[in-house]
């Protein structure tokens, strides 16, 4: 247009030049806003991008307001749903994959990441779309920020693993009681598809169920509706965790059956649950899987997730393992 108007009056040529510059800037902004996440080959998953600024420490410190209604409202996504994760610093490697998978599938969403130390809050806060907060101190969730056990690897039988389980269930109850639904992911779960296109989100609980364990409800990647039945079941679970010594998932499954909670189990051919791998493995390349969850295993979770991602088409998270990552896995 500017070329064609070279013989037009001066004022028109000036306006045309301004319009051309404006269009160029708009196109540049559009291209930048749709930029893909960096590939793992160009990115150390232990060191998130420094380009994302962290809110002032006062906003996520132990003395902050906790899971206030204002905070939950600010992070809530579709139909008042809070995306939630909780983790200690020992699982950074796999948590990095979790956080980046959520952002790649839901780039406009904000994920509330509950942590146990300022150092972990600063690390999580550098990932795009992640809002770090200290895990609320509410019985039976008790911890000390400088407890070295929080930064050490735990197994199902260790006290710190039980402590994190209790804190997770307390946080879920607080969100539900505040009137918000929850979509929760463990640090060993990856999101591959928009859950709003997979789950009807009409039942009190929806997620994967382990076939080999009698269709036991898995609590590592799930949707929970803030309705009276779900809140009552979750409150009973939190109360029972004061004395229950077993796995919180086992007790949750037992309670939901006793209380006849409306639940929906995803077909095992698409749930990505490691316990159900023989059902979904033949369909891994079809794009049906909604996620991957390294449940039913104690060690090697990060390696399994990286290898399983290699089965999923068009996954930017599935870059080959680097020599440094292999060395970290060996140690």
Secondary structure, DSSP 8 states (H G I E B T S, - for coil): -TTTTTTS-HHHHHHHHHHHHHHHHHHHHHHHHT-----GGG--TTS--TTS----GGGTSTTS--S-HHHHHHH--GGGEEEEEE--GGGHHHHHHHHHHHHHH-TT--EEEEESSHHHHHHHTTSTTEEEEE---BTTB---TT-GGGGS---TTSHHHHHHHHHHHHHHHHHHHTT-EEEEE-TTEEE-S-GGGT----SSEEEEEETTTTSEEEEEEEEE--SHHHHHHHHHHHHHTTT--S-HHHHHHHHHHHTT--EEE--TTTS-BGGGHHHHGGGGGGT---EEE--S-SS-HHHHHHHHHTTSTT-TT-----HHHHHHHH-
